Amino acid sequence: MRKSIVVTSLGILLGIGSEAYADPVSAGSIIKLQLTDTSGNTLDRFGGGGPFRADLVGTVNDFLTFCLEINEYFSPGENLKVASITDAAKAGGAGGAVDGKDPISGTTAYMYTQFRLGDADFSSGKLLQEAIWYMENEITSASQSALDLIKLAQTEMLANSWGLSYLGGVQVMNLYRGADYSIRAQDMLTWDGTRTVPEPGTLALCALGTVLMAGGRRAQRRT
């Protein structure tokens, strides 16, 4: 636990270091969602959900992603259009929405960030999909393992000054399917590692702490 918190804190404060990159998707991108990883191994998924491999048509920059809605559908391998990239799922699925959108939770964003960073505690894609659906109110009960994962995430969020509504670099691909891409398909997660930084208030506190420490060292040298 302590090691995980320390690693996460460093990753957030330093901007993720060598892992800082953004999924190369934007509004208008065409992707396919596949059931296998890049080596052809079948992904261990939760129910009809993820993880899925986001196969960016015409590129080699695939990544693993997860469903936000439990009652929106697509066929693996079909072309899907990224209609928009936002901070919310469209329509809201089983959990419902306000004014046509259902913002994702900070806990979901934190768990997906840790998954993308390779944190061993969040490495099970199957378990993560269950935890995400529970946090997004798509399912009303979850296994003890999923609940424990959520508790771990929220403990680390508190330790790392990650606000309950803070999303870091996590956003939602609002996907559509059909011949003219007019049919709602699913809402899936995407990640921009270059944006995984503390909220402005946290950065200010860190900066203040650095200044105070430096001032203290100078005062000691004078005496």
Buried (B, 14 or more C-beta within 10 A) or exposed (E): EEEBBEBBBEBBBEEBEEEBBBBEBEEEBBBBBBBEBEEEEEBEBBEEBBBBBBBBEEEEEBBBBBBBBBEBEBEEEEBBBBBBBBEBBBBBBBBEBEEEBBBBBBBBBBBBBBBBBEBEBBEBBBBBBBBBBBBBBBBEEBEEEBBBBBEBBBEBBEBBBBBEEBBBBBBBBBBBBEEEBEBBBBBBBBBBBEBBBBBEEBEEEBEEEEEEEEEEEEEEEEE
